Amino acid sequence: MATTTKFDLTLLDAAEDTTTNIAVFNSNVVQLETLAQASVISKSFTTQPTSPSEGDFYYLEDAPVPPSTDWIGKVSNFALFYNGEWIFFPIQNGMSFWVQDTGELLYYNGSELSTFGQDRIVSTTIFAPSSTADKIPLFYSPGKIFIDE
């Protein structure tokens, strides 16, 4: 089956039966949902869980211990437990994710992970009005402009 280039998601195949395409579609939805708002349980967990729960999600920063697991050779990958098996996604340049056990927001710059801390956050103040006349309209409706007072 054909796959996508970034996350190796399986593409639907018109030649496949409906049941297979439904399974492929459902798997892709779960994977996209997981990556869209990535929040991993841990990035320092190197022992593959013996009884993972459906939806458990890890970032594999280090090699697994012991080396006889599904996680072998998957350093710098995300691991999602779905439908009784591990699915792996390579980290991509520009990705960010939350680490639950450390409370860190991390991003990947193409070569390393960095903490997305206060020193890296740009001010969210885009416009600071000096008077009421400078206020930005919140939204426009024909014939009316609503302004945040």
Salt bridges, closest charged atoms under 4 A:
GLU61 OE1 - LYS43 NZ 3.10
